[in-house]
Amino acid sequence: MLGILTRQLSDGIALSAAQVGQAVEELVNEGIGAEAKAAFLTAFARKGETPDEIAGFARVLRGRALRPPLDPVTRSREILDVVGTGGDGFGTFNLSTAAAILAAAGGVVVAKHGNRAVTSQTGSADVLEALGVPVDLGPEEAARALRDHGFAFFFAPRYHPAFKHIAPARRLCAERGQRTIFNYLGPLLNPADPSAQLMGVPRPDWCEPLARVLQSLGVRRGMVVCGQVVAPTPGGATPGEVAGGWIDELSTLGPTTIAEFYQDRGFHVSQFSPDLLPLQPATLGDLKGGTRDENAAILRRILRGEERGPQRDAVLLNAGAALFVAGQARTVADGWESAAALIDRGAAAAKLEQLTLRSYHSFTR
Protein backbone atom coordinates (compact mmCIF):
# COMPACT_ATOMS: atom_id res chain seq x y z
CA MET A 1 0.00 0.00 0.00
CA LEU A 2 2.78 2.47 0.83
CA GLY A 3 4.22 1.95 -2.66
CA ILE A 4 0.84 2.73 -4.22
CA LEU A 5 0.52 5.91 -2.15
CA THR A 6 4.07 6.91 -3.06
CA ARG A 7 3.27 6.60 -6.78
CA GLN A 8 0.08 8.62 -6.27
CA LEU A 9 2.05 11.41 -4.60
CA SER A 10 4.67 11.27 -7.36
CA ASP A 11 1.81 11.94 -9.80
CA GLY A 12 0.88 15.04 -7.79
CA ILE A 13 -2.39 13.62 -6.41
CA ALA A 14 -3.28 14.55 -2.82
CA LEU A 15 -4.12 11.97 -0.17
CA SER A 16 -7.70 11.55 1.00
CA ALA A 17 -8.49 11.44 4.72
CA ALA A 18 -8.75 7.65 4.54
CA GLN A 19 -5.41 7.43 2.74
CA VAL A 20 -3.78 9.58 5.41
CA GLY A 21 -4.84 6.98 7.98
CA GLN A 22 -3.49 4.20 5.79
CA ALA A 23 -0.19 6.03 5.34
CA VAL A 24 0.27 6.42 9.09
CA GLU A 25 -0.43 2.72 9.60
CA GLU A 26 2.29 1.89 7.05
CA LEU A 27 4.81 4.38 8.44
CA VAL A 28 4.56 3.00 11.98
CA ASN A 29 4.70 -0.61 10.77
CA GLU A 30 8.08 -1.98 11.83
CA GLY A 31 7.87 -4.60 9.09
CA ILE A 32 8.20 -1.99 6.33
CA GLY A 33 11.75 -0.87 5.50
CA ALA A 34 13.19 2.57 6.01
CA GLU A 35 13.90 3.01 2.28
CA ALA A 36 10.24 2.55 1.36
CA LYS A 37 9.16 4.97 4.07
CA ALA A 38 11.80 7.52 2.99
CA ALA A 39 10.59 7.23 -0.62
CA PHE A 40 7.03 7.99 0.52
CA LEU A 41 8.12 10.97 2.64
CA THR A 42 10.25 12.31 -0.22
CA ALA A 43 7.43 12.02 -2.76
CA PHE A 44 5.07 13.70 -0.27
CA ALA A 45 7.43 16.64 0.23
CA ARG A 46 8.06 17.04 -3.49
CA LYS A 47 4.33 17.13 -4.20
CA GLY A 48 3.87 19.62 -1.41
CA GLU A 49 1.79 18.76 1.65
CA THR A 50 -1.57 20.55 1.80
CA PRO A 51 -2.97 21.99 5.04
CA ASP A 52 -5.69 19.31 4.99
CA GLU A 53 -3.08 16.54 4.67
CA ILE A 54 -0.94 18.01 7.45
CA ALA A 55 -3.95 18.40 9.75
CA GLY A 56 -5.04 14.83 8.92
CA PHE A 57 -1.63 13.40 9.82
CA ALA A 58 -1.59 15.45 13.01
CA ARG A 59 -5.03 14.20 14.11
CA VAL A 60 -4.16 10.55 13.48
CA LEU A 61 -0.80 10.77 15.24
CA ARG A 62 -2.23 12.76 18.18
CA GLY A 63 -4.78 9.99 18.59
CA ARG A 64 -1.90 7.55 19.11
CA ALA A 65 -0.06 9.69 21.68
CA LEU A 66 0.20 9.02 25.41
CA ARG A 67 -1.77 11.68 27.29
CA PRO A 68 -0.82 13.36 30.59
CA PRO A 69 -3.66 13.21 33.15
CA LEU A 70 -4.04 16.96 33.63
CA ASP A 71 -6.23 18.00 36.56
CA PRO A 72 -9.20 20.35 35.94
CA VAL A 73 -7.43 23.39 37.42
CA THR A 74 -4.44 23.02 35.11
CA ARG A 75 -6.66 22.34 32.12
CA SER A 76 -8.73 25.45 32.86
CA ARG A 77 -5.65 27.67 32.45
CA GLU A 78 -4.06 28.78 29.20
CA ILE A 79 -1.41 26.18 28.33
CA LEU A 80 1.34 27.44 26.04
CA ASP A 81 3.84 25.73 23.77
CA VAL A 82 6.74 27.63 22.18
CA VAL A 83 8.33 25.60 19.42
CA GLY A 84 10.12 25.82 16.09
CA THR A 85 10.10 23.38 13.22
CA GLY A 86 13.86 23.64 12.74
CA GLY A 87 15.28 23.23 9.30
CA ASP A 88 16.34 26.81 8.63
CA GLY A 89 19.98 25.72 8.47
CA PHE A 90 21.38 28.73 10.35
CA GLY A 91 22.24 27.00 13.64
CA THR A 92 20.95 29.69 15.99
CA PHE A 93 20.95 28.90 19.70
CA ASN A 94 17.76 27.57 21.34
CA LEU A 95 15.68 30.74 21.29
CA SER A 96 12.32 28.96 21.65
CA THR A 97 13.48 27.10 24.74
CA ALA A 98 14.74 30.29 26.36
CA ALA A 99 11.47 32.04 25.54
CA ALA A 100 9.49 29.13 27.02
CA ILE A 101 11.37 29.31 30.33
CA LEU A 102 10.88 33.08 30.45
CA ALA A 103 7.15 32.67 29.82
CA ALA A 104 6.97 30.15 32.68
CA ALA A 105 8.80 32.66 34.89
CA GLY A 106 6.01 35.08 34.05
CA GLY A 107 3.35 32.73 35.40
CA VAL A 108 2.33 31.04 32.15
CA VAL A 109 1.74 27.26 32.20
CA VAL A 110 4.19 25.97 29.59
CA ALA A 111 3.97 22.48 28.08
CA LYS A 112 7.14 22.33 25.96
CA HIS A 113 7.06 19.59 23.35
CA GLY A 114 10.29 18.64 21.60
CA ASN A 115 13.00 16.19 20.72
CA ARG A 116 16.72 15.78 20.42
CA ALA A 117 18.43 17.29 17.39
CA VAL A 118 17.33 15.85 14.05
CA THR A 119 17.93 18.66 11.56
CA SER A 120 19.93 20.94 13.88
CA GLN A 121 22.98 20.57 16.10
CA THR A 122 21.17 20.99 19.42
CA GLY A 123 17.50 20.23 20.00
CA SER A 124 15.32 21.43 22.86
CA ALA A 125 15.74 18.14 24.72
CA ASP A 126 19.52 18.39 24.37
CA VAL A 127 19.82 21.90 25.78
CA LEU A 128 17.30 21.35 28.60
CA GLU A 129 19.15 18.20 29.65
CA ALA A 130 22.41 20.17 29.68
CA LEU A 131 20.70 22.77 31.89
CA GLY A 132 19.66 20.04 34.34
CA VAL A 133 15.94 20.11 33.49
CA PRO A 134 14.30 16.65 33.29
CA VAL A 135 13.40 15.72 29.72
CA ASP A 136 12.02 12.20 30.17
CA LEU A 137 9.06 12.69 32.49
CA GLY A 138 6.23 10.19 32.21
CA PRO A 139 2.61 11.35 31.83
CA GLU A 140 1.83 11.46 35.57
CA GLU A 141 5.12 13.19 36.41
CA ALA A 142 4.62 15.76 33.67
CA ALA A 143 1.08 16.48 34.86
CA ARG A 144 2.40 17.13 38.38
CA ALA A 145 5.17 19.33 37.00
CA LEU A 146 2.65 21.46 35.13
CA ARG A 147 0.44 21.71 38.21
CA ASP A 148 3.17 22.50 40.73
CA HIS A 149 5.80 24.39 38.70
CA GLY A 150 4.02 25.59 35.59
CA PHE A 151 6.48 23.91 33.22
CA ALA A 152 6.98 20.42 31.83
CA PHE A 153 8.90 19.04 28.89
CA PHE A 154 7.18 16.41 26.78
CA PHE A 155 9.87 14.34 25.06
CA ALA A 156 8.36 13.35 21.71
CA PRO A 157 9.67 9.75 21.58
CA ARG A 158 8.27 9.10 25.09
CA TYR A 159 4.78 10.27 24.12
CA HIS A 160 4.79 9.00 20.54
CA PRO A 161 6.27 5.49 20.85
CA ALA A 162 5.38 4.64 17.25
CA PHE A 163 7.90 7.24 16.10
CA LYS A 164 10.75 4.81 16.69
CA HIS A 165 9.62 2.98 13.55
CA ILE A 166 9.69 6.24 11.54
CA ALA A 167 13.01 7.59 12.86
CA PRO A 168 15.28 5.59 10.49
CA ALA A 169 13.41 6.94 7.45
CA ARG A 170 13.64 10.50 8.79
CA ARG A 171 17.38 10.06 9.27
CA LEU A 172 17.74 8.83 5.70
CA CYS A 173 15.88 11.88 4.42
CA ALA A 174 17.95 14.22 6.61
CA GLU A 175 21.19 12.68 5.33
CA ARG A 176 19.98 13.38 1.80
CA GLY A 177 19.04 16.96 2.58
CA GLN A 178 15.33 16.20 2.19
CA ARG A 179 12.84 17.73 4.60
CA THR A 180 9.70 15.74 5.39
CA ILE A 181 6.19 16.31 6.68
CA PHE A 182 7.61 15.69 10.16
CA ASN A 183 9.25 19.11 9.99
CA TYR A 184 5.67 20.40 10.11
CA LEU A 185 4.23 17.73 12.37
CA GLY A 186 6.55 17.88 15.38
CA PRO A 187 5.12 21.18 16.68
CA LEU A 188 1.56 19.98 16.04
CA LEU A 189 1.68 16.83 18.19
CA ASN A 190 1.98 18.14 21.74
CA PRO A 191 0.19 15.51 23.90
CA ALA A 192 -0.86 18.16 26.43
CA ASP A 193 -3.11 19.80 23.79
CA PRO A 194 -1.92 23.38 24.40
CA SER A 195 -4.54 26.08 24.06
CA ALA A 196 -1.97 28.68 22.98
CA GLN A 197 1.01 28.20 20.69
CA LEU A 198 3.90 30.22 19.27
CA MET A 199 5.37 28.27 16.36
CA GLY A 200 8.37 29.16 14.19
CA VAL A 201 8.79 27.98 10.59
CA PRO A 202 11.73 28.44 8.18
CA ARG A 203 9.73 29.80 5.21
CA PRO A 204 7.28 32.71 5.23
CA ASP A 205 4.83 30.94 2.91
CA TRP A 206 4.35 28.27 5.61
CA CYS A 207 2.99 30.77 8.16
CA GLU A 208 -0.62 31.08 7.06
CA PRO A 209 -1.25 27.41 6.14
CA LEU A 210 0.21 26.12 9.41
CA ALA A 211 -1.67 28.72 11.43
CA ARG A 212 -4.84 27.42 9.77
CA VAL A 213 -3.82 23.89 10.75
CA LEU A 214 -3.26 24.93 14.38
CA GLN A 215 -6.65 26.59 14.41
CA SER A 216 -8.32 23.48 12.99
CA LEU A 217 -6.68 21.36 15.72
CA GLY A 218 -8.39 23.40 18.45
CA VAL A 219 -5.66 25.85 19.51
CA ARG A 220 -7.44 29.00 20.80
CA ARG A 221 -4.59 31.50 20.51
CA GLY A 222 -1.88 30.94 17.95
CA MET A 223 0.96 32.67 16.15
CA VAL A 224 3.14 31.19 13.40
CA VAL A 225 6.24 33.21 12.56
CA CYS A 226 9.15 33.31 10.14
CA GLY A 227 11.86 35.91 10.63
CA GLN A 228 13.95 37.44 7.88
CA VAL A 229 17.72 37.84 8.10
CA VAL A 230 18.27 40.96 6.03
CA ALA A 231 21.35 40.83 3.84
CA PRO A 232 24.06 43.22 5.04
CA THR A 233 25.15 46.14 2.90
CA PRO A 234 27.80 45.30 0.26
CA GLY A 235 31.11 44.64 1.93
CA GLY A 236 29.50 44.52 5.36
CA ALA A 237 29.23 40.77 5.78
CA THR A 238 31.61 39.05 8.14
CA PRO A 239 33.64 36.14 6.76
CA GLY A 240 31.50 33.03 6.37
CA GLU A 241 28.24 34.81 7.17
CA VAL A 242 25.18 33.99 5.07
CA ALA A 243 23.83 37.16 3.46
CA GLY A 244 20.09 36.96 4.01
CA GLY A 245 17.57 34.18 4.56
CA TRP A 246 14.88 33.12 7.00
CA ILE A 247 14.87 31.71 10.54
CA ASP A 248 12.13 29.83 12.40
CA GLU A 249 11.88 32.54 15.08
CA LEU A 250 10.89 36.17 15.35
CA SER A 251 13.90 38.03 13.98
CA THR A 252 15.85 40.96 15.36
CA LEU A 253 17.72 41.07 12.03
CA GLY A 254 14.79 41.98 9.79
CA PRO A 255 10.99 41.87 9.52
CA THR A 256 9.01 38.82 10.62
CA THR A 257 6.04 37.35 8.76
CA ILE A 258 3.27 36.54 11.25
CA ALA A 259 0.02 34.61 10.88
CA GLU A 260 -2.03 34.83 14.07
CA PHE A 261 -5.48 34.03 15.34
CA TYR A 262 -7.36 34.63 18.59
CA GLN A 263 -10.85 33.80 19.71
CA ASP A 264 -11.87 37.42 19.94
CA ARG A 265 -9.70 38.97 17.19
CA GLY A 266 -10.04 36.78 14.11
CA PHE A 267 -7.24 35.67 11.78
CA HIS A 268 -4.53 38.05 10.55
CA VAL A 269 -1.37 37.87 8.44
CA SER A 270 1.08 40.74 8.85
CA GLN A 271 4.69 41.87 8.93
CA PHE A 272 6.31 42.76 12.26
CA SER A 273 9.24 45.15 12.17
CA PRO A 274 11.69 45.12 15.08
CA ASP A 275 12.65 48.74 14.39
CA LEU A 276 10.38 50.06 17.15
CA LEU A 277 12.20 48.01 19.79
CA PRO A 278 15.41 49.09 21.55
CA LEU A 279 17.63 46.73 19.58
CA GLN A 280 21.40 46.72 19.65
CA PRO A 281 23.35 46.31 16.39
CA ALA A 282 23.56 42.60 15.56
CA THR A 283 24.49 40.10 12.88
CA LEU A 284 23.50 36.52 12.32
CA GLY A 285 26.81 35.48 13.85
CA ASP A 286 25.66 36.92 17.18
CA LEU A 287 22.84 34.37 17.29
CA LYS A 288 24.85 31.31 16.32
CA GLY A 289 24.69 28.35 18.67
CA GLY A 290 26.87 25.31 19.07
CA THR A 291 26.92 22.16 21.16
CA ARG A 292 24.34 21.44 23.83
CA ASP A 293 26.71 22.65 26.54
CA GLU A 294 27.56 25.82 24.64
CA ASN A 295 23.89 26.59 24.10
CA ALA A 296 23.08 25.83 27.74
CA ALA A 297 25.77 28.31 28.79
CA ILE A 298 24.21 30.96 26.52
CA LEU A 299 20.77 30.40 28.05
CA ARG A 300 22.13 30.54 31.60
CA ARG A 301 23.87 33.87 30.93
CA ILE A 302 20.72 35.35 29.40
CA LEU A 303 18.33 34.13 32.10
CA ARG A 304 20.70 35.24 34.88
CA GLY A 305 21.00 38.71 33.36
CA GLU A 306 24.70 38.34 32.62
CA GLU A 307 24.26 38.63 28.83
CA ARG A 308 23.08 42.12 27.82
CA GLY A 309 23.76 42.08 24.08
CA PRO A 310 22.08 40.84 20.89
CA GLN A 311 21.45 37.34 22.27
CA ARG A 312 19.34 38.83 25.05
CA ASP A 313 17.47 41.00 22.52
CA ALA A 314 16.54 37.95 20.42
CA VAL A 315 15.23 36.09 23.47
CA LEU A 316 13.27 39.13 24.70
CA LEU A 317 11.56 39.46 21.32
CA ASN A 318 10.51 35.82 21.21
CA ALA A 319 9.56 35.74 24.89
CA GLY A 320 7.55 38.91 24.35
CA ALA A 321 5.60 37.20 21.59
CA ALA A 322 5.11 34.13 23.81
CA LEU A 323 3.70 36.25 26.64
CA PHE A 324 1.43 38.02 24.15
CA VAL A 325 0.11 34.75 22.69
CA ALA A 326 -0.51 33.45 26.22
CA GLY A 327 -2.58 36.54 27.02
CA GLN A 328 -0.06 37.94 29.51
CA ALA A 329 0.84 41.05 27.49
CA ARG A 330 -1.20 43.49 25.40
CA THR A 331 1.38 43.63 22.59
CA VAL A 332 4.66 41.99 21.66
CA ALA A 333 6.45 45.18 22.72
CA ASP A 334 4.76 45.03 26.14
CA GLY A 335 5.80 41.39 26.33
CA TRP A 336 9.41 42.44 25.60
CA GLU A 337 9.31 44.82 28.58
CA SER A 338 7.80 42.17 30.83
CA ALA A 339 10.40 39.60 29.80
CA ALA A 340 13.22 42.07 30.47
CA ALA A 341 11.80 42.75 33.93
CA LEU A 342 11.60 39.02 34.67
CA ILE A 343 15.30 38.68 33.94
CA ASP A 344 16.37 41.85 35.73
CA ARG A 345 14.57 41.06 38.97
CA GLY A 346 15.89 37.49 39.05
CA ALA A 347 12.61 35.68 38.33
CA ALA A 348 13.95 34.00 35.19
CA ALA A 349 17.03 32.63 36.96
CA ALA A 350 14.87 31.48 39.87
CA LYS A 351 12.53 29.63 37.51
CA LEU A 352 15.45 27.88 35.83
CA GLU A 353 16.79 26.80 39.21
CA GLN A 354 13.34 25.58 40.23
CA LEU A 355 13.12 23.42 37.11
CA THR A 356 16.43 21.63 37.53
CA LEU A 357 16.78 18.05 38.68
CA ARG A 358 17.71 19.23 42.18
CA SER A 359 14.19 20.59 42.61
CA TYR A 360 12.13 18.09 40.66
CA HIS A 361 12.55 15.26 43.17
CA SER A 362 9.91 16.92 45.35
CA PHE A 363 7.07 15.98 43.04
CA THR A 364 8.28 13.32 40.62
CA ARG A 365 8.50 10.54 43.20
Buried (B, 14 or more C-beta within 10 A) or exposed (E): EBEEBBEBBBEEEBBEEEBBBBBBBBBBBEEBEBEBBBBBBBBBBEBEBEBBBBBBBBBBBBEBBEEBEBEEEBBEBBBBBBBBBBBBEBBBBBBBBBBBBBBBBBBBBBBBBBBBBBBBBBBBBBBBBBBBBBBEBEBEBBBBBBBBBBBBBBBBBBBBEBBEBBBBBBEBBBEEEBBBBBBBBBBBBBBBBBBBBBBBBBBBEBBBBBBBBBBBBEBBBBBBBBBBBBBBEEEEBEEEBEEBBBBBBBBBBBBBBBBBBBEEEEEEBEEBEBEEBEBEEBBBEBBBBEEBEBBBBBBBBBBBBEBEEBBBBBBBBBBBBBBBBBBBBEEBBBBBBBBBEBBEEBBBBBBBBBBEEEBBEEEBE
